[in-house]
Each structure stands twice: as C-alpha cells, then as structure tokens.
C-alpha cells in the first residue's frame, strides 16, 4: 500500500508544476509512478497514474469505473448527502456512466454525431478559419493573443453552428461553461447550470416542433428500440459537447502552435510539406496535449495496478500528459517530432470512453494550423516561453494567452 503523501512532496498542484508539469511527471515515472496525494483545495485523496502502460490498463479496466456511488459500501452510501439537483443534470452524460447506461447513451449519440456529419463540416471550418485570420490581418495589429483572437473563437463557432446556437449567444455559452468547469464557487456553478438549463429548454421545444439541420434536432430525433435521450441526458450531452468540443480544441490549437514555434526545424518541415499536417497534429496531441489528467475513475473493488493496491472507493486519474512522454513507449519523448511513427498517444483516452469527438478535434486542429501558417508565414512568440501563463487546474493543459508577433 502506497504511503499517502500528506505533505504533497511532489507539489503536483504547485506553481512550478502548473507552469511546466513535464519535469515533475518524469520524476514521478521514475520514483512514484502511481502516486497518492491530497488535493490542497478539496482535501480529497487522488491516485495519479503516470506511466503509459499503467494508464492504458486503467482506461480499459472495468474494475475502475465512472459511477462514484457504485464504489461505495451501503454504509458509506447512507452517509452521503442527497445529490445537488441542478448539478446532477449536467452529469448525466456518457463520460459519467459505465455499461449498460454508457453503451446505450453512446449508441444514441453516435447516431447523430456521425463521421459523415463531421466530414461535411470541412468546408465550413476552412471558411471560419479564413474569416478569423482575415479579421486579424485587417486589424493591422503586429501582435495578437492567439487564444483570444483565433484558438477560442474557431471551435466555439464550429460547435455552436453544429448545435444550432445563435451567433449572439456564443459568448454567453463560453461564460457558462467556464463557470461550471473552472469555477471554485459552488453557488456560481449552480447559477451557471440553472441559466444554461433555462436557455436550452425553449430551444429544445422549438426544435421538437420544427426540426432544423443541426445537432440538437438530430439528438432529439435519435431512437433505438423505442429509446430516446431523456431531457436531463440531452441537456448534459449538449454541455459535454460544448466543453469537450470546445475547450480541448482551443488547447490543441494553442499548444500545437507553441510547439511549432519552439521547434523551428519541425515548423520548416511542415511548411515544406503540407501533407505532414496529419502526423503533426498527432505529435501535438502527444507532446503537449489538451488534457493533463482524465476525469476521475473509482475503484469498484480492491485492485492491484502497477504494483500498488488501490482500495475500493479510491479516486484514480490517468495522467495522460505524463504517459505521452513515457520513454519506454516514445523514444526521445521530450523531442517534438512531426514525423514520429508509431504515435499511439493517449490524448483522447482509451477503452469505452475514447473521445467521441476525436475526429472533429483532429479536423479542426489540422485546418486551424494549416490556415494560420498560410496567412502568417512569419509568426513568432512575442514573449519568452517561460513567461507564458497556464491554467492552474489539473484536468486541462491550457494556455491563458499566447502572445504572438504576426508581422
């Protein structure tokens, strides 16, 4: 049994690790590959699984699941407070269920969120990228924040159009999702959830009466063996698509651009051969991907993983950012190499919870980077990389800003 790190010896939540976690994770892979610590804010205990093979095993092991209540004994369940009704609404999505509920939900959503639907977005994504970059050029600015001016608006426009959300409401959606995902005040989170619910209900009713060519209408229409998404499931799925289909793609575009600028030899390779954009996106996902840790999995029984005994009810996270730099799987892992092959990274997770939106994220990322380099061939960092600010939480690996010189 691992000793609980009550002193947070490895400082996984510390300022240095939030700025650059890779050195810390390399140390953990060597010294404490399955590491147990106490969250400084929540006071909860977490297991961090940092090696590739252990992460891959965790993501596929049915003894670790997404339903917290299943991990608790009857006595523990009796002590739990009743669930928050508002927050429960946005938790009724496929990432929070195991089979058979997960199987049912994924099957229903997959009927609407099809590869054909995603591929049909290709032309529109090019149009959106071109328009955003034209606006930057027309502004005459020599310095921009890529996150605010490009990496953020591109995927939010794509997912909002896909869902059928009016353009004037996109900024509000951004505020709601960020308050819910990144907020630390429970009352603010609850307020954002309630406002999101109040906004969506009239849209659902309107689409039921007059379906449109959008994903909300498609999700309302999906049916299998007489089964449909419940109102809570539908709302939760829209929330998940907004977060997973937006926040992660923002990070892919920004982190990927930064990697290219920090590795000019790889940038030149990509400029010389545009066909390298697909393997380049895979390397961006591996090298400094949009997700640092997966959402919690709960041990449903006492389980051995990587030589550690994890007890029933323990909270376990796969540190995919670390797994993707594991030297046992990726030779010279700290090198950014857009021709790397094979490249079986875990940026989109694994097992039954492998990201449903991975094809859309790859498509958006590839088009965004391709068009950015086409419009601005002389991009450079406007500040030293050491001065860049990163989000301080441990789920998303995200830049707050990416100042670039475009002239």
C-alpha positions in Angstrom: 0.0 0.0 0.0 1.5 3.4 -1.0 2.1 5.9 1.7 -0.3 8.9 1.4 1.7 12.0 0.5 0.2 14.2 3.2 2.9 16.8 2.6 2.3 16.9 -1.1 6.0 16.2 -1.6 5.9 16.3 -5.3 3.9 19.5 -5.5 1.7 18.4 -8.3 -0.6 21.4 -7.7 2.4 23.8 -7.1 3.2 26.9 -9.2 6.2 25.3 -10.9 4.3 22.1 -11.9 1.3 24.1 -13.2 3.7 26.2 -15.4 5.6 23.1 -16.7 4.5 19.7 -15.3 6.7 17.6 -17.6 9.8 17.6 -15.3 7.7 16.6 -12.3 6.0 13.8 -14.2 9.3 12.4 -15.4 10.4 12.3 -11.8 7.2 10.6 -10.7 7.5 8.0 -13.5 10.9 7.1 -12.1 10.2 7.3 -8.4 6.5 7.1 -7.7 4.7 6.0 -10.9 1.4 5.5 -9.1 1.3 8.4 -6.7 -1.3 9.2 -4.0 -1.7 12.7 -2.7 -4.2 15.0 -1.1 -5.8 17.8 -3.1 -5.0 21.2 -1.4 -8.4 22.7 -2.0 -10.8 19.7 -1.8 -8.9 17.8 0.8 -9.7 14.6 -1.2 -7.2 11.9 -2.0 -6.2 11.2 -5.5 -4.1 8.5 -7.2 -2.1 9.8 -10.2 -1.1 7.0 -12.7 1.8 8.4 -14.7 3.3 5.6 -16.9 1.9 4.7 -20.3 1.2 1.0 -19.7 -0.4 1.6 -16.4 -2.6 4.4 -17.9 -3.6 2.3 -20.8 -4.5 -0.6 -18.4 -6.5 1.8 -16.1 -8.5 3.2 -19.0 -9.6 -0.3 -20.1 -10.1 -2.0 -16.7 -13.8 -2.4 -15.8 -12.8 -2.6 -12.1 -12.3 1.2 -12.3 -15.5 3.0 -13.3 -17.1 6.4 -13.7 -20.1 5.9 -11.2 -19.0 7.0 -7.8 -21.9 5.5 -6.0 -21.0 2.0 -7.2 -17.7 2.3 -5.5 -19.3 2.9 -2.1 -20.4 0.4 0.5 -24.1 0.5 1.6 -22.9 2.1 4.9 -21.0 4.8 3.0 -24.0 5.5 0.7 -26.2 6.0 3.7 -23.8 8.8 4.9 -23.8 10.7 1.6 -25.8 13.9 1.3 -28.5 14.0 -1.4 -27.2 14.9 -4.8 -27.5 18.5 -6.0 -30.4 18.5 -8.4 -29.0 21.3 -10.6 -25.5 19.9 -10.9 -26.9 16.4 -11.4 -28.5 17.5 -14.7 -25.2 18.2 -16.4 -23.6 15.0 -15.0 -26.0 12.7 -17.0 -23.6 12.2 -20.0 -21.7 9.3 -21.3 -18.4 10.2 -19.5 -20.1 9.6 -16.2 -21.6 6.2 -16.9 -20.5 2.6 -17.3 -22.2 -0.1 -19.3 -25.1 -0.7 -19.8 -26.0 3.0 -19.5 -22.9 4.1 -21.2 -23.4 1.7 -24.1 -27.0 2.9 -24.5 -26.1 6.6 -24.5 -23.1 6.3 -26.8 -25.1 4.3 -29.3 -27.8 7.0 -29.3 -25.4 9.9 -29.6 -23.3 8.2 -32.3 -26.4 8.0 -34.5 -26.5 11.8 -34.5 -22.8 12.6 -34.2 -21.7 10.7 -37.3 -18.4 10.7 -39.2 -20.3 12.0 -42.3 -21.7 14.9 -40.3 -18.2 15.8 -39.1 -16.6 15.5 -42.6 -19.3 17.7 -44.0 -18.0 20.5 -41.8 -14.7 20.6 -43.5 -15.5 23.4 -46.0 -17.2 25.5 -43.3 -14.3 25.1 -40.9 -12.0 26.5 -43.7 -14.3 29.4 -44.1 -14.4 30.2 -40.4 -10.6 30.0 -40.1 -10.1 32.2 -43.2 -12.5 34.8 -41.9 -11.0 35.0 -38.5 -7.4 35.3 -39.9 -8.6 37.9 -42.4 -10.0 39.9 -39.5 -6.6 39.7 -37.7 -4.8 40.9 -40.8 -7.2 43.7 -41.5 -6.8 45.0 -37.9 -3.2 45.8 -38.7 -2.1 44.6 -35.4 1.5 43.3 -35.3 0.9 41.5 -32.0 -2.0 39.3 -31.1 -3.2 36.9 -28.5 -3.8 33.7 -30.5 -6.1 32.2 -27.8 -8.5 35.1 -27.8 -8.4 36.0 -31.5 -8.3 32.6 -33.1 -7.9 29.4 -31.0 -11.0 30.2 -28.9 -13.5 31.6 -31.5 -12.8 29.0 -34.2 -14.1 25.9 -32.2 -16.8 27.8 -30.4 -18.2 28.9 -33.8 -18.0 25.4 -35.1 -19.7 23.7 -32.2 -22.3 26.5 -31.9 -23.2 26.2 -35.5 -23.2 22.4 -35.3 -25.7 22.6 -32.4 -27.7 25.4 -33.9 -26.9 28.0 -31.2 -27.5 31.6 -32.5 -24.2 33.6 -33.0 -25.2 36.3 -30.5 -25.3 33.7 -27.7 -21.8 32.2 -28.2 -20.1 34.4 -25.7 -22.7 33.6 -23.0 -22.1 29.9 -23.6 -18.4 30.4 -23.1 -19.1 32.1 -19.7 -21.5 29.4 -18.6 -19.1 26.5 -19.5 -16.1 28.2 -17.9 -18.0 28.9 -14.7 -19.1 25.3 -14.5 -15.8 23.7 -15.5 -13.3 26.0 -13.9 -15.3 27.7 -11.1 -14.4 27.2 -7.5 -17.6 28.7 -6.1 -20.4 26.2 -5.9 -23.1 28.9 -5.9 -21.7 30.4 -9.1 -21.5 26.9 -10.7 -25.1 26.2 -9.7 -26.2 29.6 -11.1 -24.5 28.9 -14.4 -26.1 25.5 -14.6 -29.6 26.9 -14.0 -29.1 29.7 -16.5 -27.9 27.1 -19.1 -31.0 24.9 -18.4 -33.3 27.9 -18.7 -31.7 28.8 -22.0 -31.8 25.4 -23.6 -35.4 24.3 -22.7 -37.1 26.8 -25.2 -34.6 25.7 -27.9 -35.5 22.0 -27.3 -39.2 22.8 -27.5 -38.7 24.8 -30.7 -36.7 22.0 -32.3 -39.3 19.4 -31.4 -41.9 21.4 -33.2 -39.8 22.5 -36.1 -36.6 20.4 -36.5 -33.6 22.0 -38.2 -30.5 20.8 -39.8 -28.5 20.9 -36.6 -27.2 18.5 -33.9 -29.8 19.4 -31.3 -32.6 18.4 -33.7 -30.7 15.2 -34.6 -30.2 14.3 -30.9 -33.9 14.9 -30.3 -34.7 12.6 -33.1 -32.4 9.7 -32.3 -34.2 6.5 -31.3 -33.2 2.9 -30.9 -35.6 0.1 -29.8 -38.0 2.8 -28.6 -35.3 4.5 -26.6 -34.5 8.2 -26.6 -32.4 10.6 -24.6 -34.2 11.9 -21.5 -34.4 15.7 -21.0 -31.6 15.6 -18.5 -29.4 13.4 -20.7 -30.0 15.7 -23.7 -29.0 18.8 -21.6 -26.0 17.0 -20.2 -24.9 15.9 -23.7 -25.1 19.4 -25.0 -23.0 20.6 -22.1 -20.4 17.9 -22.7 -20.2 18.7 -26.5 -19.7 22.4 -25.6 -16.9 21.6 -23.2 -15.2 18.6 -24.9 -15.8 20.0 -28.3 -14.5 23.5 -27.5 -12.1 23.7 -24.6 -9.9 20.8 -25.8 -9.7 22.1 -29.4 -8.7 25.6 -28.1 -5.8 23.9 -26.3 -4.9 21.8 -29.3 -4.6 24.8 -31.5 -2.7 27.0 -29.0 -0.4 24.3 -27.6 0.3 23.0 -31.1 1.2 26.4 -32.4 3.5 26.9 -29.4 5.3 23.6 -30.1 5.9 24.5 -33.7 7.4 27.9 -32.7 9.6 26.3 -30.1 10.8 23.7 -32.6 11.6 25.7 -35.8 13.1 22.7 -37.6 9.7 21.0 -37.3 7.9 24.1 -38.4 10.1 24.3 -41.5 9.3 20.6 -42.3 5.6 21.4 -42.1 5.9 24.5 -44.3 7.9 22.5 -46.9 5.4 19.6 -46.9 1.7 20.3 -46.1 1.0 16.6 -46.2 2.7 16.3 -42.8 -0.2 18.2 -41.1 -1.9 14.9 -40.0 1.1 13.4 -38.3 1.9 16.9 -37.0 -1.5 17.0 -35.2 -0.8 13.6 -33.7 2.5 14.8 -32.3 0.9 18.0 -31.0 -1.6 15.8 -29.2 1.2 13.7 -27.7 3.8 16.3 -26.9 1.7 18.9 -25.0 -1.9 17.7 -25.5 -5.0 19.4 -24.4 -5.7 17.1 -21.4 -3.4 16.6 -18.5 -5.4 14.2 -16.4 -8.6 12.2 -17.2 -11.7 12.7 -15.1 -11.9 10.5 -12.0 -12.3 6.8 -12.1 -13.4 5.0 -9.0 -12.1 1.6 -7.8 -15.1 -0.8 -7.5 -13.0 -3.3 -5.6 -9.6 -3.6 -4.0 -7.4 -3.8 -7.1 -3.7 -4.1 -7.9 -2.4 -1.7 -10.5 1.3 -1.3 -11.4 2.4 -3.0 -8.1 0.1 -0.8 -5.9 -3.0 -1.9 -4.1 -5.8 0.6 -4.7 -8.7 0.3 -2.3 -12.4 0.2 -3.2 -13.8 3.8 -3.4 -10.4 5.4 -4.2 -10.3 8.2 -6.8 -7.9 7.4 -9.7 -6.8 9.6 -12.6 -4.8 8.7 -15.7 -2.1 11.4 -16.2 -2.1 11.1 -20.0 0.2 14.1 -20.3 2.8 12.1 -18.5 2.0 8.8 -20.3 2.6 10.5 -23.6 6.2 11.4 -22.6 7.0 7.9 -21.3 10.4 6.9 -22.7 9.5 3.2 -22.5 7.0 3.9 -25.3 8.2 7.1 -27.1 11.9 7.3 -28.0 13.3 10.7 -27.1 9.9 11.7 -25.7 10.8 15.3 -25.0 11.6 16.0 -28.6 8.8 17.4 -30.8 8.9 15.3 -34.0 6.1 15.8 -36.5 7.2 12.6 -38.4 7.1 10.4 -35.3 5.8 6.9 -36.0 4.2 5.0 -34.4 2.5 7.6 -32.3 -0.1 5.7 -30.1 -0.7 8.6 -27.7 -3.5 8.6 -25.1 -4.6 12.2 -25.7 -8.1 11.1 -26.4 -8.2 8.5 -23.6 -8.8 4.8 -24.3 -11.3 2.0 -23.8 -15.0 2.5 -24.0 -14.6 6.2 -23.1 -12.3 7.0 -26.0 -13.3 10.5 -27.1 -16.3 10.5 -29.4 -15.3 13.9 -30.7 -11.7 13.0 -31.6 -12.3 13.1 -35.4 -13.8 16.7 -35.1 -10.9 17.9 -32.9 -8.3 16.5 -35.4 -10.1 18.1 -38.3 -10.4 21.5 -36.6 -6.8 21.4 -35.4 -5.4 20.5 -38.8 -7.3 23.2 -40.6 -6.6 25.8 -38.0 -2.8 25.2 -38.0 -2.7 24.9 -41.8 -4.5 28.2 -42.4 -2.6 30.0 -39.6 0.7 29.2 -41.3 -0.7 30.2 -44.7 -1.9 33.6 -43.5 1.0 34.4 -41.3 4.3 32.9 -42.6 6.4 34.9 -40.1 4.8 34.0 -36.8 7.0 34.3 -33.7 6.5 34.3 -30.0 6.0 37.8 -28.6 7.3 36.9 -25.1 9.8 34.2 -23.9 8.1 30.9 -23.5 9.0 30.9 -19.8 6.7 33.9 -19.3 3.6 32.2 -20.7 0.7 31.7 -18.2 -1.1 28.3 -18.0 -4.3 27.3 -16.4 -3.7 26.2 -12.8 -6.1 23.3 -12.6 -5.0 19.7 -13.3 -7.5 18.5 -16.0 -6.9 20.7 -19.0 -3.4 21.7 -20.2 -4.3 25.1 -21.4 -2.6 28.5 -22.1 -4.4 31.5 -20.7 -2.8 33.6 -23.5 -0.4 33.0 -26.4 1.1 36.4 -27.4 2.4 36.2 -31.0 4.0 38.6 -33.4 2.4 38.2 -36.8 4.3 40.7 -38.9 
